[in-house]
Every structure is written in C-alpha cells, then in structure tokens.
Amino acid sequence: MPWYSRRDFIRMSMGIFALSQLAVVRAENSESPSANCQETLASERDPWMLCWMQTATKGVSGPLRLMRFLDPMYALLDPITWRPSTESENPYPTVIAPRGFVTDLASIPPIFYSLLRPDGRYAYAAIIHDYLYWEQNTKREDADEIFRFAMVDLGVSPLQTATLYNAVRRFGESAWKSNANQKANGEKRILASFPNDPTVTWDVWKRTPDVFK
C-alpha cells in the first residue's frame, strides 16, 4: 500500500473535490464559460503565459518569473502583487509575494492535470494565495477571498474560479494549520539565494545553510 504524506492527502482531497465541483457547475451552466482569451478546459493544457500576458489585468501586477527545483516546487525570481481593484475589495490589503518565495503553484494532484493544471491561468493567483497561507497575516477566509478576486482579475473562467475557490474553502484549513506548525518548527519559505545546479530538489536546498532571508 503506498504511503501518502499529509501534503499529498490534502492535495488529493482538494483534487477530488475540484472534479466534483466541475461536474456540478457544468451541469448548471450548459453554455461555455466566458474568458478574455476564449479558453476551454482542454486549452488549459497548452502554455498559458502568452494568453495571460495579453490579458488586461486589473488587481495583479508584475511578470510571473519562476525558478523550478528538480521536483515540482518553484521560487519567485521577482515579486508579484495583488491589490484591491473595486470598491467591494477595499477591505482587503495589497499583497506582495516577494522574490524568493517558494510555492508549488496550484495544489492539484497529477491525476487531474488533464482538467486542472498547477500552472494554469490561475497560477499567479495560487501563488498569492500560497503566500497568504504561509505568512498568515490575514484571516484564512480573507486569503481565500483574495484568491477568488485575483482569479477574476486574471480572467479565469467562472467555472474554474468557483471550483478552485470552493476547494480551498472546504479543504484549506488543513493546509493553514500545517503551515502554522511548519513555521513553528522553524521552516522557512523565502530564499536569499538560488541553486545553480538543476538537479537540486527543494527538500535538499531547504536544508542547506544560509539560503534563506
């Protein structure tokens, strides 16, 4: 019987829930969801960066530049920003995920990549959400709302926005508590230096002395 870590279990649970939500929303909405680039779920498997760069974004700013470890973990090479863009968003703070922040993008199990990929159009919003979940300077529900607003700003389809938002609302508490425990045990997520060796994994690099701010 395979062994699953706590992180794997959370990702699997969120992925299963996301698929169920996709089925529900599809049944309720027979029309194709609108999006600025006319994306469909099938096209999510294609490179998304060009479409994202062509979209007139509102509350998000800063190009998404990433370094990947050998395993599917990434570090920001430049900071990215989300800020409130409408009156209804005013209660929420501006969020700046700094250079060096480490993330897994959207926490979606590989078995579901044909429908929802970690590097989909919502990846920028997912990094903002990851950062809020790590820093925990806001309430969890506020972090989830900012995630939803950021997806809207990026032109993510209503179908995918609802699916991913509902998934984090239902399963995010475990990730929130897990992050709090990891921070209490001394884990860090913001790098001061980056590896030059493409074979280095995140698990190895985070144990290397003097790599964090």
GUKOL-189037 format. One line per field, with one value per atom (N, C-alpha, C): residue number from 0; residue in three letters; atom name; y, z, x. Coordinates in steps of 0.2 Angstrom, whole numbers. Layout:
N
pos c(NUM,...);
code c(Ala,...);
site c(CA,...);
y c(Y,...);
z c(Z,...);
x c(X,...);
! end
This chain:
213
pos c(0,0,0,1,1,1,2,2,2,3,3,3,4,4,4,5,5,5,6,6,6,7,7,7,8,8,8,9,9,9,10,10,10,11,11,11,12,12,12,13,13,13,14,14,14,15,15,15,16,16,16,17,17,17,18,18,18,19,19,19,20,20,20,21,21,21,22,22,22,23,23,23,24,24,24,25,25,25,26,26,26,27,27,27,28,28,28,29,29,29,30,30,30,31,31,31,32,32,32,33,33,33,34,34,34,35,35,35,36,36,36,37,37,37,38,38,38,39,39,39,40,40,40,41,41,41,42,42,42,43,43,43,44,44,44,45,45,45,46,46,46,47,47,47,48,48,48,49,49,49,50,50,50,51,51,51,52,52,52,53,53,53,54,54,54,55,55,55,56,56,56,57,57,57,58,58,58,59,59,59,60,60,60,61,61,61,62,62,62,63,63,63,64,64,64,65,65,65,66,66,66,67,67,67,68,68,68,69,69,69,70,70,70,71,71,71,72,72,72,73,73,73,74,74,74,75,75,75,76,76,76,77,77,77,78,78,78,79,79,79,80,80,80,81,81,81,82,82,82,83,83,83,84,84,84,85,85,85,86,86,86,87,87,87,88,88,88,89,89,89,90,90,90,91,91,91,92,92,92,93,93,93,94,94,94,95,95,95,96,96,96,97,97,97,98,98,98,99,99,99,100,100,100,101,101,101,102,102,102,103,103,103,104,104,104,105,105,105,106,106,106,107,107,107,108,108,108,109,109,109,110,110,110,111,111,111,112,112,112,113,113,113,114,114,114,115,115,115,116,116,116,117,117,117,118,118,118,119,119,119,120,120,120,121,121,121,122,122,122,123,123,123,124,124,124,125,125,125,126,126,126,127,127,127,128,128,128,129,129,129,130,130,130,131,131,131,132,132,132,133,133,133,134,134,134,135,135,135,136,136,136,137,137,137,138,138,138,139,139,139,140,140,140,141,141,141,142,142,142,143,143,143,144,144,144,145,145,145,146,146,146,147,147,147,148,148,148,149,149,149,150,150,150,151,151,151,152,152,152,153,153,153,154,154,154,155,155,155,156,156,156,157,157,157,158,158,158,159,159,159,160,160,160,161,161,161,162,162,162,163,163,163,164,164,164,165,165,165,166,166,166,167,167,167,168,168,168,169,169,169,170,170,170,171,171,171,172,172,172,173,173,173,174,174,174,175,175,175,176,176,176,177,177,177,178,178,178,179,179,179,180,180,180,181,181,181,182,182,182,183,183,183,184,184,184,185,185,185,186,186,186,187,187,187,188,188,188,189,189,189,190,190,190,191,191,191,192,192,192,193,193,193,194,194,194,195,195,195,196,196,196,197,197,197,198,198,198,199,199,199,200,200,200,201,201,201,202,202,202,203,203,203,204,204,204,205,205,205,206,206,206,207,207,207,208,208,208,209,209,209,210,210,210,211,211,211,212,212,212);
code c(Met,Met,Met,Pro,Pro,Pro,Trp,Trp,Trp,Tyr,Tyr,Tyr,Ser,Ser,Ser,Arg,Arg,Arg,Arg,Arg,Arg,Asp,Asp,Asp,Phe,Phe,Phe,Ile,Ile,Ile,Arg,Arg,Arg,Met,Met,Met,Ser,Ser,Ser,Met,Met,Met,Gly,Gly,Gly,Ile,Ile,Ile,Phe,Phe,Phe,Ala,Ala,Ala,Leu,Leu,Leu,Ser,Ser,Ser,Gln,Gln,Gln,Leu,Leu,Leu,Ala,Ala,Ala,Val,Val,Val,Val,Val,Val,Arg,Arg,Arg,Ala,Ala,Ala,Glu,Glu,Glu,Asn,Asn,Asn,Ser,Ser,Ser,Glu,Glu,Glu,Ser,Ser,Ser,Pro,Pro,Pro,Ser,Ser,Ser,Ala,Ala,Ala,Asn,Asn,Asn,Cys,Cys,Cys,Gln,Gln,Gln,Glu,Glu,Glu,Thr,Thr,Thr,Leu,Leu,Leu,Ala,Ala,Ala,Ser,Ser,Ser,Glu,Glu,Glu,Arg,Arg,Arg,Asp,Asp,Asp,Pro,Pro,Pro,Trp,Trp,Trp,Met,Met,Met,Leu,Leu,Leu,Cys,Cys,Cys,Trp,Trp,Trp,Met,Met,Met,Gln,Gln,Gln,Thr,Thr,Thr,Ala,Ala,Ala,Thr,Thr,Thr,Lys,Lys,Lys,Gly,Gly,Gly,Val,Val,Val,Ser,Ser,Ser,Gly,Gly,Gly,Pro,Pro,Pro,Leu,Leu,Leu,Arg,Arg,Arg,Leu,Leu,Leu,Met,Met,Met,Arg,Arg,Arg,Phe,Phe,Phe,Leu,Leu,Leu,Asp,Asp,Asp,Pro,Pro,Pro,Met,Met,Met,Tyr,Tyr,Tyr,Ala,Ala,Ala,Leu,Leu,Leu,Leu,Leu,Leu,Asp,Asp,Asp,Pro,Pro,Pro,Ile,Ile,Ile,Thr,Thr,Thr,Trp,Trp,Trp,Arg,Arg,Arg,Pro,Pro,Pro,Ser,Ser,Ser,Thr,Thr,Thr,Glu,Glu,Glu,Ser,Ser,Ser,Glu,Glu,Glu,Asn,Asn,Asn,Pro,Pro,Pro,Tyr,Tyr,Tyr,Pro,Pro,Pro,Thr,Thr,Thr,Val,Val,Val,Ile,Ile,Ile,Ala,Ala,Ala,Pro,Pro,Pro,Arg,Arg,Arg,Gly,Gly,Gly,Phe,Phe,Phe,Val,Val,Val,Thr,Thr,Thr,Asp,Asp,Asp,Leu,Leu,Leu,Ala,Ala,Ala,Ser,Ser,Ser,Ile,Ile,Ile,Pro,Pro,Pro,Pro,Pro,Pro,Ile,Ile,Ile,Phe,Phe,Phe,Tyr,Tyr,Tyr,Ser,Ser,Ser,Leu,Leu,Leu,Leu,Leu,Leu,Arg,Arg,Arg,Pro,Pro,Pro,Asp,Asp,Asp,Gly,Gly,Gly,Arg,Arg,Arg,Tyr,Tyr,Tyr,Ala,Ala,Ala,Tyr,Tyr,Tyr,Ala,Ala,Ala,Ala,Ala,Ala,Ile,Ile,Ile,Ile,Ile,Ile,His,His,His,Asp,Asp,Asp,Tyr,Tyr,Tyr,Leu,Leu,Leu,Tyr,Tyr,Tyr,Trp,Trp,Trp,Glu,Glu,Glu,Gln,Gln,Gln,Asn,Asn,Asn,Thr,Thr,Thr,Lys,Lys,Lys,Arg,Arg,Arg,Glu,Glu,Glu,Asp,Asp,Asp,Ala,Ala,Ala,Asp,Asp,Asp,Glu,Glu,Glu,Ile,Ile,Ile,Phe,Phe,Phe,Arg,Arg,Arg,Phe,Phe,Phe,Ala,Ala,Ala,Met,Met,Met,Val,Val,Val,Asp,Asp,Asp,Leu,Leu,Leu,Gly,Gly,Gly,Val,Val,Val,Ser,Ser,Ser,Pro,Pro,Pro,Leu,Leu,Leu,Gln,Gln,Gln,Thr,Thr,Thr,Ala,Ala,Ala,Thr,Thr,Thr,Leu,Leu,Leu,Tyr,Tyr,Tyr,Asn,Asn,Asn,Ala,Ala,Ala,Val,Val,Val,Arg,Arg,Arg,Arg,Arg,Arg,Phe,Phe,Phe,Gly,Gly,Gly,Glu,Glu,Glu,Ser,Ser,Ser,Ala,Ala,Ala,Trp,Trp,Trp,Lys,Lys,Lys,Ser,Ser,Ser,Asn,Asn,Asn,Ala,Ala,Ala,Asn,Asn,Asn,Gln,Gln,Gln,Lys,Lys,Lys,Ala,Ala,Ala,Asn,Asn,Asn,Gly,Gly,Gly,Glu,Glu,Glu,Lys,Lys,Lys,Arg,Arg,Arg,Ile,Ile,Ile,Leu,Leu,Leu,Ala,Ala,Ala,Ser,Ser,Ser,Phe,Phe,Phe,Pro,Pro,Pro,Asn,Asn,Asn,Asp,Asp,Asp,Pro,Pro,Pro,Thr,Thr,Thr,Val,Val,Val,Thr,Thr,Thr,Trp,Trp,Trp,Asp,Asp,Asp,Val,Val,Val,Trp,Trp,Trp,Lys,Lys,Lys,Arg,Arg,Arg,Thr,Thr,Thr,Pro,Pro,Pro,Asp,Asp,Asp,Val,Val,Val,Phe,Phe,Phe,Lys,Lys,Lys);
site c(N,CA,C,N,CA,C,N,CA,C,N,CA,C,N,CA,C,N,CA,C,N,CA,C,N,CA,C,N,CA,C,N,CA,C,N,CA,C,N,CA,C,N,CA,C,N,CA,C,N,CA,C,N,CA,C,N,CA,C,N,CA,C,N,CA,C,N,CA,C,N,CA,C,N,CA,C,N,CA,C,N,CA,C,N,CA,C,N,CA,C,N,CA,C,N,CA,C,N,CA,C,N,CA,C,N,CA,C,N,CA,C,N,CA,C,N,CA,C,N,CA,C,N,CA,C,N,CA,C,N,CA,C,N,CA,C,N,CA,C,N,CA,C,N,CA,C,N,CA,C,N,CA,C,N,CA,C,N,CA,C,N,CA,C,N,CA,C,N,CA,C,N,CA,C,N,CA,C,N,CA,C,N,CA,C,N,CA,C,N,CA,C,N,CA,C,N,CA,C,N,CA,C,N,CA,C,N,CA,C,N,CA,C,N,CA,C,N,CA,C,N,CA,C,N,CA,C,N,CA,C,N,CA,C,N,CA,C,N,CA,C,N,CA,C,N,CA,C,N,CA,C,N,CA,C,N,CA,C,N,CA,C,N,CA,C,N,CA,C,N,CA,C,N,CA,C,N,CA,C,N,CA,C,N,CA,C,N,CA,C,N,CA,C,N,CA,C,N,CA,C,N,CA,C,N,CA,C,N,CA,C,N,CA,C,N,CA,C,N,CA,C,N,CA,C,N,CA,C,N,CA,C,N,CA,C,N,CA,C,N,CA,C,N,CA,C,N,CA,C,N,CA,C,N,CA,C,N,CA,C,N,CA,C,N,CA,C,N,CA,C,N,CA,C,N,CA,C,N,CA,C,N,CA,C,N,CA,C,N,CA,C,N,CA,C,N,CA,C,N,CA,C,N,CA,C,N,CA,C,N,CA,C,N,CA,C,N,CA,C,N,CA,C,N,CA,C,N,CA,C,N,CA,C,N,CA,C,N,CA,C,N,CA,C,N,CA,C,N,CA,C,N,CA,C,N,CA,C,N,CA,C,N,CA,C,N,CA,C,N,CA,C,N,CA,C,N,CA,C,N,CA,C,N,CA,C,N,CA,C,N,CA,C,N,CA,C,N,CA,C,N,CA,C,N,CA,C,N,CA,C,N,CA,C,N,CA,C,N,CA,C,N,CA,C,N,CA,C,N,CA,C,N,CA,C,N,CA,C,N,CA,C,N,CA,C,N,CA,C,N,CA,C,N,CA,C,N,CA,C,N,CA,C,N,CA,C,N,CA,C,N,CA,C,N,CA,C,N,CA,C,N,CA,C,N,CA,C,N,CA,C,N,CA,C,N,CA,C,N,CA,C,N,CA,C,N,CA,C,N,CA,C,N,CA,C,N,CA,C,N,CA,C,N,CA,C,N,CA,C,N,CA,C,N,CA,C,N,CA,C,N,CA,C,N,CA,C,N,CA,C,N,CA,C,N,CA,C,N,CA,C,N,CA,C,N,CA,C,N,CA,C,N,CA,C,N,CA,C,N,CA,C,N,CA,C,N,CA,C,N,CA,C,N,CA,C,N,CA,C,N,CA,C,N,CA,C,N,CA,C,N,CA,C,N,CA,C,N,CA,C,N,CA,C,N,CA,C,N,CA,C,N,CA,C,N,CA,C,N,CA,C,N,CA,C);
y c(-6,0,6,11,17,21,25,29,36,40,47,52,57,62,66,70,75,79,82,86,83,77,73,72,70,69,75,81,87,89,88,89,84,78,73,75,76,78,84,89,95,94,89,87,84,79,75,80,85,89,94,96,101,97,91,87,87,86,85,92,97,104,106,104,105,101,95,92,95,98,102,108,112,118,117,112,110,109,105,103,109,114,120,125,125,130,127,126,122,127,133,137,137,138,138,144,144,150,155,161,166,168,170,172,176,180,185,182,176,173,167,166,161,154,153,147,142,136,130,126,121,116,113,111,107,112,118,123,124,123,124,120,114,110,114,119,122,128,130,135,141,144,149,156,156,163,168,166,171,174,170,172,177,175,179,186,186,192,197,194,198,200,198,200,207,211,217,216,215,213,220,219,224,224,220,220,216,213,210,213,213,216,213,213,210,204,203,197,191,185,179,176,176,173,168,162,157,153,150,145,139,133,127,123,119,114,108,103,96,94,94,92,98,97,102,107,111,116,122,128,134,140,144,150,156,162,168,171,173,177,184,186,193,193,199,199,200,198,199,202,205,209,208,208,209,215,219,224,225,228,228,233,231,235,237,235,238,240,243,246,240,234,228,225,226,223,227,233,238,236,231,229,225,222,218,222,219,223,221,226,224,218,214,208,208,207,207,201,196,190,191,191,193,188,191,187,182,175,170,166,168,164,157,152,145,143,140,138,132,128,123,125,131,134,131,129,127,119,118,111,106,104,99,93,87,81,79,76,75,71,67,63,67,74,78,83,83,88,89,84,85,90,91,96,102,102,107,106,111,110,115,113,118,125,124,130,133,132,135,143,146,153,156,152,154,153,151,150,156,162,168,169,168,169,164,158,152,154,158,159,165,170,175,171,166,163,159,155,152,156,162,167,169,170,172,166,160,155,153,155,154,160,166,172,172,171,171,178,183,190,192,188,189,183,184,178,173,167,162,163,165,167,173,178,183,181,177,174,171,167,163,168,174,179,182,184,187,182,176,171,171,172,172,179,184,191,191,188,188,183,178,174,178,181,186,191,194,199,196,190,186,183,184,182,174,171,164,163,158,156,156,158,157,150,145,138,136,138,136,140,147,151,148,146,143,137,132,126,126,131,131,135,140,144,139,135,131,125,123,118,121,127,130,131,133,135,128,123,116,113,113,109,113,120,124,124,123,123,119,113,108,111,114,117,123,127,133,130,125,123,119,116,113,118,124,129,132,133,136,131,125,120,120,120,120,127,132,139,138,136,135,130,126,121,124,130,133,133,130,130,137,138,145,144,149,148,154,159,164,164,163,161,168,168,173,171,165,163,157,156,151,146,139,135,136,134,134,127,122,115,113,111,110,103,99,93,93,99,100,100,97,97,102,104,108,105,99,96,96,96,96,104,108,115,119,117,120,118,113,110,113,117,120,126,127,133,139,144,151,153,149,150,154,156,159,167,171,178,177);
z c(0,0,0,-5,-5,1,3,9,6,9,7,13,11,16,18,23,24,18,15,10,4,2,-3,-2,5,6,5,7,6,-1,-5,-12,-16,-14,-17,-15,-9,-6,-10,-11,-15,-22,-25,-32,-33,-29,-30,-29,-24,-23,-29,-32,-38,-44,-45,-50,-49,-43,-42,-43,-41,-42,-50,-54,-61,-64,-61,-64,-62,-56,-54,-58,-59,-62,-69,-72,-79,-80,-76,-76,-76,-71,-70,-76,-79,-84,-91,-95,-102,-107,-106,-110,-108,-113,-112,-108,-102,-98,-102,-101,-105,-102,-106,-103,-109,-107,-111,-117,-116,-121,-124,-122,-125,-124,-117,-116,-114,-115,-113,-108,-105,-101,-105,-111,-115,-116,-118,-119,-113,-107,-101,-101,-105,-106,-110,-114,-118,-114,-116,-112,-111,-105,-103,-103,-103,-101,-107,-113,-118,-117,-116,-115,-109,-104,-98,-99,-103,-104,-109,-113,-117,-114,-108,-104,-100,-101,-97,-90,-86,-79,-75,-69,-65,-58,-54,-47,-47,-52,-52,-56,-54,-57,-56,-61,-60,-64,-69,-73,-68,-70,-66,-69,-65,-67,-61,-63,-58,-60,-54,-55,-52,-56,-54,-51,-45,-42,-46,-45,-49,-48,-41,-40,-42,-42,-45,-39,-37,-32,-36,-35,-38,-34,-36,-32,-36,-34,-37,-38,-45,-46,-46,-46,-45,-41,-37,-33,-38,-35,-39,-34,-36,-32,-34,-29,-30,-25,-28,-24,-26,-21,-22,-28,-32,-38,-39,-34,-34,-27,-27,-20,-16,-18,-14,-11,-14,-12,-7,-6,-2,5,8,15,15,9,9,7,10,9,3,1,-5,-3,-7,-6,-11,-8,-12,-10,-14,-13,-15,-11,-13,-17,-20,-23,-18,-21,-17,-13,-14,-10,-14,-10,-13,-13,-19,-19,-24,-23,-28,-33,-34,-38,-36,-40,-38,-35,-29,-26,-29,-35,-39,-40,-38,-39,-47,-49,-56,-59,-56,-59,-62,-60,-63,-67,-69,-74,-80,-83,-89,-89,-83,-82,-79,-73,-70,-68,-71,-71,-65,-62,-57,-60,-66,-70,-74,-73,-77,-76,-79,-79,-72,-68,-61,-56,-60,-56,-52,-55,-52,-45,-46,-40,-35,-37,-32,-28,-31,-28,-23,-24,-20,-14,-15,-10,-6,-9,-5,0,-3,2,8,6,12,17,14,19,23,20,23,29,27,31,37,35,40,43,39,42,41,38,37,39,40,41,35,37,31,26,29,24,19,22,18,13,15,10,4,6,1,-4,-1,-5,-10,-7,-12,-17,-16,-21,-27,-24,-29,-33,-30,-33,-38,-36,-41,-47,-46,-52,-57,-54,-58,-62,-58,-62,-67,-67,-72,-78,-77,-82,-82,-76,-76,-77,-80,-81,-75,-75,-69,-66,-71,-69,-65,-67,-64,-57,-58,-52,-46,-48,-42,-40,-44,-42,-38,-39,-35,-29,-29,-23,-18,-20,-16,-13,-17,-15,-9,-9,-4,2,1,7,11,7,10,13,10,12,15,14,16,23,28,35,36,34,35,33,27,24,29,31,35,42,45,51,50,44,43,42,39,38,45,49,55,59,59,63,60,53,50,52,52,54,61,65,72,73,69,69,66,63,60,53,49,42,39,34,30,23,20,13,8,11,6,6,0,-2,-2,0,-1,-7,-8,-13,-17,-23,-28,-30,-31,-33,-41,-42,-49,-52,-48,-50,-52,-58,-60,-57,-54,-51,-43,-41,-34,-32,-27,-25,-20,-19,-14,-7,-6,0,2,-3,-1,0,-4,-4,2,5,11,17,16,22,21,16,15,19,23,27,23,26,24,17,16,9,10,16,17,20,19,22,29);
x c(4,0,4,3,8,7,12,12,11,7,5,7,10,11,5,5,0,-2,3,3,-1,1,-2,-9,-11,-18,-22,-19,-23,-24,-19,-19,-24,-24,-28,-36,-37,-44,-46,-42,-44,-45,-41,-42,-48,-50,-56,-62,-62,-67,-68,-62,-62,-66,-64,-68,-75,-77,-84,-88,-84,-87,-87,-82,-83,-89,-90,-96,-103,-103,-109,-110,-105,-105,-107,-104,-105,-113,-115,-122,-127,-125,-129,-128,-123,-122,-120,-125,-123,-119,-119,-115,-108,-104,-96,-95,-91,-89,-85,-87,-83,-76,-72,-65,-62,-57,-54,-51,-48,-44,-48,-55,-59,-56,-53,-50,-56,-54,-58,-54,-57,-53,-48,-49,-44,-38,-39,-34,-30,-32,-28,-22,-21,-15,-10,-12,-7,-3,2,6,1,1,-4,-1,6,9,7,7,6,-1,-6,-13,-13,-10,-10,-7,-2,2,-2,-7,-11,-17,-19,-25,-24,-28,-28,-30,-25,-26,-27,-31,-33,-29,-30,-28,-21,-18,-12,-7,-1,5,11,16,22,23,27,28,29,26,27,34,39,46,47,49,50,56,59,64,61,62,60,65,64,68,67,71,70,64,61,54,50,43,39,38,43,42,46,43,46,47,52,53,53,50,49,55,57,63,62,55,53,47,46,40,34,28,22,17,12,7,0,-4,-11,-14,-18,-21,-28,-32,-39,-41,-45,-47,-54,-58,-65,-67,-73,-75,-76,-79,-80,-74,-68,-62,-58,-61,-57,-55,-59,-57,-51,-48,-43,-36,-31,-24,-21,-17,-12,-7,-6,-2,4,10,16,20,20,23,31,35,42,46,52,57,59,60,62,57,51,45,45,44,44,37,34,27,27,21,20,15,13,8,1,-3,-9,-9,-11,-10,-15,-14,-18,-14,-17,-14,-13,-7,-6,-11,-15,-20,-26,-26,-31,-29,-22,-19,-22,-26,-29,-35,-37,-43,-40,-36,-34,-26,-22,-15,-13,-7,-4,-2,0,2,-3,-9,-15,-15,-20,-21,-21,-23,-24,-18,-12,-6,-4,-4,-2,-6,-13,-17,-16,-14,-12,-6,-1,5,3,-1,-3,-6,-11,-14,-10,-5,0,4,6,10,5,-1,-5,-6,-7,-7,-1,5,11,12,11,13,7,1,-5,-5,-5,-6,-13,-17,-24,-28,-34,-39,-39,-40,-40,-45,-51,-57,-55,-51,-49,-44,-39,-35,-38,-44,-47,-51,-54,-57,-53,-47,-42,-40,-39,-38,-43,-50,-55,-55,-54,-53,-47,-42,-36,-37,-41,-43,-47,-52,-56,-52,-48,-43,-39,-37,-34,-38,-44,-49,-50,-49,-50,-58,-60,-67,-71,-77,-81,-81,-81,-81,-75,-69,-63,-63,-65,-64,-68,-75,-79,-76,-74,-71,-65,-60,-54,-56,-60,-62,-66,-70,-74,-70,-65,-60,-56,-53,-49,-53,-60,-64,-66,-66,-68,-62,-56,-50,-44,-45,-39,-37,-42,-40,-34,-34,-28,-22,-22,-15,-13,-18,-17,-14,-16,-14,-7,-6,0,6,4,9,11,6,7,12,11,15,22,23,30,34,30,34,36,31,33,39,40,46,52,52,57,58,53,54,53,57,56,54,52,50,52,56,58,66,68,75,79,85,90,95,96,100,97,98,95,101,99,104,106,112,114,113,113,113,105,104,97,94,99,97,95,96,94,87,84,77,76,70,68,70,68,70,77,81,89,91,88,90,88,82,79,83,87,92,99,100,107,107,113,114,114,111,112,108,103,100,93,91,85,86,82,82,81);
! end
